Amino acid sequence: MKTIALVTGASGGLGREFTRLLCAEAVDEVWAVARNEQKLQALRGELGEKVVVLAMDLTQPDAIQKLAELLHQRGVRVQYLVNNAGLARMAPCQKFEPAEIGETVTLNCTVPAQLCNICLPYMAPGSRILTLSSAASFQPMAYLALYAASKVFERYYTRALHLELKGTGITATTVCPGWVKTDLLWQTHGGKPVHYIGLAEAGPVAAKALRDAKRGRAMSVFGWYAAYLRLEAKLLPTGGVMAMWAQGAAPYVKE
């Protein structure tokens, strides 16, 4: 029986780093899932034949069923599931079309829960689930309302799942970094560079998340800025935290 790791959003950023790290683990294959087949093939060319390219759009109705059938056909054991795929956009709520709202909620919330359910029957003691939430989940965030709310779902769902799995030897870790240097972040606004407080490289974030998962931790918080946001949300009134964030974000969402 082959042992696998399954990584969603594997073609870039954190997903790419998780794929690279998991290729060095004691698994037979790393199933790399993303929409862009060309990027996935390039990743396979870089990391080797251990990478299994699965080009698919997880927001499509039949995508999860196809993965479930593949797991059944291959008869594998899932050592790692990394729920990394997600969508994010900073804008006022009224700027989002209904289709974009639906796609974001599907990819950020529904898909990770579905993947946990189809993978758990193929897991054994020592298997690890990692779900990418965010420090944005620590408080409501104007102009990032949809993204932050979806990340709350991921954090709460994964922490509850971690408790439900107690005694099985399988763990679920919610990963909550601050700003991470990926293609999701825009680099300039109005011709000026955007400054992200506590901006981290994807590699160290993924490496710490993997270490924390192996230690059986329910949450992985990377960096001083994410830790500060977590503490701030615990100690200060929610309204004040929201107001401070909105004031800082407003200049970046003006027409």
N, C-alpha and C positions, 0 to 999 in steps of 0.2 A: 504494500500500500504506500503510495506516494504521500509525502507531507508537503503542504503548500502554505504560502502566505498570499492573501488577497488584498490588494491595495487599490482603492478607487481614487480618481483624480491623479493618476500616476504619472501623467505626462510632463508635469512641471512643478516647481515650487516644493512644498512639503511632501507631496506625493512622490515626486522624483527622488527626494532624499530618503524617504522610507523604503522605496524600492531598492535603492542602492544599499542601504544598511541591511535589509532583509536578505539580499543576495549573499551576504556574508554569514548568515545564520544557517543553522542545521536544518534547512528545508530543501526539498528536491526542486520545487518550482516556486516562482513568484508570479502570480497572476496579476498583470498590470492592466487595469481597467481605466479607460478614458475615451473621450469622443474622437480625438485626433489620432488616426492610425499612423500617419506619417511620423509624428512625434514619438509614438510608442515604438515603432520600428527602429527609429534612431536610438532610443533608449536601450532596446535589445542589442543593437549593434555595439553600443558602448559597454553594456554590463554583461552580455553573454547569453548563451542559450538557456540559462536558468529562467530568464524572463519569458513568460507566455503572454503574448499580445492579445488582448480582448478589447477591440474597438467597439464601443457601444455607448448609446445615450441612455443613461440610467433614468431619465425622466420619462422615457417612453413606456407605455403600459406593459409591454411584454418583456422588458429587459430583465427584471428580477426573476421571472419565470425561466428565462433562458439560462441564467446563472444557476438557478436551482436544478435544472435538468442537467447541466454540465457537471455539477458536483455529484449528482447521482450516477451519471454515466461513467465518470472517472473513478468513483469510489475512493476519494482521497480523504486524508485527515487534515483539517484546517488548524494549523498551528497559530497563525496570526490573521486577524481581520482588521484592516485599517480603513475606517470610514473617514476618508479625507475629502472626497468630492464635495464642492459647495459653490454657491453663487453669492456675490456681494456687490452692492452698489450704494454709494452715498448720494442721497437725494431726498428732497421732501416727499412725504408719503403720497401726495396727490400726483406726483410725477410717474408713478408706477402704473403700467397698464395691467389689467386683470390677468393676462396671460403670463406676464413676468412674475407677478405675485404667486400664481399657482406653481410655476416652474421652480421658483426659489424655495417655497415650502416643501414641494415634493423632493427636491434634491437634498435640502438641508435637514429635513425632518423625517419624511416618510421613508426614504430610501435607506438611511442608516438603521432604522428600526426593522425594516424588512430584511436587510442583509444579516442582522444579528439572528433573526429567526431562522433563516434558511441555512446559516452556517453552524449554529449551535449543535444540531444533530451530528455534525461531522467533527466536533471538537472533543478533546479529551483532557484529563488533568495536565496542566502546564500550558494549555492554549490561552491566548491573550486576544482581547478585543480592545482596540484603541479607537476612540471617536474624537474627531477634531471639533471641539467647541471653540471658545475664545474668551479672552478677558472682557470682550463686549457683552458677555452673558451676565456680568456681575451687577449691571444696572441698566435701566431703560436708556436708550440713546437716541435723541432726536437726530433726524437725517440719516441714521443707520437703524431705524426702528425695525424694519423687516428682518434684516440680518441679525441684529442683537437678539430679537425675540426668538428667532429660529435656533440660535446658539443656546438660549436658555433651555429649550426643549432637549437639545442634544446633551447638555450637561445633566439635567435632571433625570432624563431617561437612562443615561449610562450609569449614573450613580445608583439609581434604584436597581438596575440590572446587576450591578456589582454585588449588591446586598443579596439579591435573589440567588446569585450563583455561589454564595458562601457555602463552603463544604464540598464543592464539586472539583476544586482545583483549577477551575477556569475563572479568569478575572476580566473585568471590564474597566478601562481607565478613560476618563474624560480629560482631554488635553486642552489647556486654556492658556495659550500664549498671548502676548500683546501684539504689537505690530510686527509682522514678519515680512521680510523682503521677498515678495513674489510678484507675479504678473498682475495680481489683483489690485495692487497699489499703483495709483497714478503718480508720476514723478514731478510734474509741474502743474501749476495753476496760474493762469493769467501771465504766463511767461516766466514765472518765478518758481524755484525749487520748493517742493513741499517738505517740511520738516516733520518727521515722525519721532515722537519721544520714545526712547527705548527700542528703536528699530533693531530687530535681530535677524541674523542669517538663518535660513531654513535648516541647514545641516545640524547646528547645535540644538535647535528646538526638537527636531526629530530624534536625535540621539538621546536627549534627556527623557523624552516621552517613552522611548523604548526601554530605557533603564528603569523608569518608574513602573512601567507595565510588568517587567520581569520581577520587580519587587512586590508586585501585587497591590500597588497603590490605586486608590479610587480616583485620584486626581493628579494631574501633572501640570504645575504652573511654572512657566519659564520666565526668568528674568525679573529684575527689580521693579520694572514698570507694571507688569501684570500683577505682581505681589502687592504693589502699592494700590492699584485699582481695586483689588479684592478687599484689602483692609479699609480703604476709603468707603467702599459700599457698605461695609459692616458698621463703621463708626459714625458716619455722617448721615443726616436725613436725606432720603432719596431725592426729594425735590431740589435740594441744594446741589447734589452731585449732578443731577440732570441739567440744571441751569448752567453750571460751570462748563460741562461738555458742550451744550448747545451754543454757548457764547464763543467757544473756541472753534467749533465746526462751521458756524454760520458763514464766515467769509469764503469757504470752499464750495458752498452750494449756491451762491448767488449767481444769477444769470450774467 
